[in-house]
Amino acid sequence: MSDCNNDDIDFASGMSAFEAKHFSRAAQLLSPFAEQGNAEAQHRMAIMYQNGLGLAQHDGLALRWMKAAAENGYPIAQHGLGFMYLEGECVEKDPAQAVEWFSKAARQGLVGSQTTLAMMYEEGNGVEQDIEKANELYRAAGFER
């Protein structure tokens, strides 16, 4: 077998371990992929560090991996990073940063980001209140307004 096939097997095994809640094994298998820039692996590493799953809970590493995955264009990580900024989890609360990351994920069609962003525009949280923009985002997410 070539290294590529072994890598594919290791990645799939890491993802399966994560789904089966075998987090220590998942972290061991996914860590090299995260280091190599795999956004999905980076996102899973962030989740494990954020919640202390199979690894010691570590805000700094959770933020590092979530941000890396988000910067790699992974929409679920962009949403996760937006949520971190919105709630002040692992990072100082920063609604304006939250809007930026939710917007990136929303542009990729992530419904959760579209609705969260719509609520932020509706409430004027991190952005100037804009009911029209909120309604546009709700419609994009499939809600009639």
N, C-alpha and C positions, 0 to 999 in steps of 0.2 A: 504493500500500500504506500502511496505517496504521502508526504507530510500534509498536503492539502486535505486528503481524506481523513487523516488522523485528526487534524484541526476541526474538520466538520463534525466528526464523531464527538470530540471533546466539547465543542460548543453545544451540540444537541444534548449531550449528557448533562452539561451544566444547566441548561434551560429546563430539562426534565427534572433535575434535582431541585431546582428552585420551585417548580410547579408542585412537586411532591413534598415541599416544605423541608427538604434536607438541605438546610441553608449553609451549613459548614462545608458540605461537599460542593454545593453550587458556587460558593465563594472561591473555593480552591480551583475549580474548573474555569470559572468565568473571569477571574482576576487577570490572567494573561491576555485575554481578548479585550478587556477594558483598557489595559495598558497599551494595546496595539491600536486603540481608537474605535473599537466596535461599540457603536452607540447603544445598542440593545443591552450588551454586557455592562456598559457603564451605568445605564439606568438601573439594572438589577443590583449592581454593587451599591448604588446610592440608596436604594430601598432597604437593603440589608443593613447598611451602616446607620441609616436614619432611625430604624426601628430595633436595632440590636438583634438582628436575626442571623444566627450562626457566627456573628462577629460582635465584638464589643461595640455598643452604640457610640457613634463618633460624629458629631455635627459637622466638623470641618471636612471630613472625608465624604460624608453624605452630600454636602454642598459641592465639593470638588467634582464628584462623579456625576451628580445631577446636572451641573453646569456644563461639564464636558459633553454629555449626551445631548443636552439642549443645543449647545453650540454646533454639534454635528448634525443638527436639523431633525432630531428625533422628536416628533410632536408630543408624545406622552411625557417625555422628559421636560419639554418646554412648558407643558401644563404643570408638571410637578414643581419646576423651578418657580413658576408664577405663583403657585400655591405657597411655596416656602416664603417668598417675599410678602405675599398677602397676609399670611398668618404669623410671620416672624418665627418660623421654624428653621433652625440651623443657621439663621442669618437675621440681621436686623430687619424689622418690618419696614417695607418700602413699597407702598401701593403703586407708585409710578413704575418701578421695575416690574412689579407684578403685571401691570397693564402691557408692558413691552413684551413679556414672555407669553402671556395669554394671547396677545395679538398674533404672534408668530405661529402659535399652534392653531389658532382660529383660522388663519389664512390657509392652513393645510387641511381644514375641514373638520377639526376636532370639535365635536358638538359641546362637550363639557367646557371647553375654553370659550366657545362662542357664547354660551349662556352665562358663564361667570363674568366674562367681559361685558355682556349686556347689563348684568346687575350692577357692575361697577360704573358704567355710564349712567344707568338709571339713578344711582345713589350719589354720583359725583365723587366716587372713591378712587383717588389716584389720577383722576382726569376731571376736566370740566364736565359738569352734568350736561348730558345731551340725550334727551328722551328719543329723538328721532334716530340717532345712532344706536341707542339701546334697542329700539324696535326693529331696526334693520338687522341687528345681530340675532335677536330672537327669531326673526323670520328665517335667517340663514340656518339657524339651528333646527328649524322645522316647527316653530311655535307660531301660531297666528296671534297677531297683536293688533 
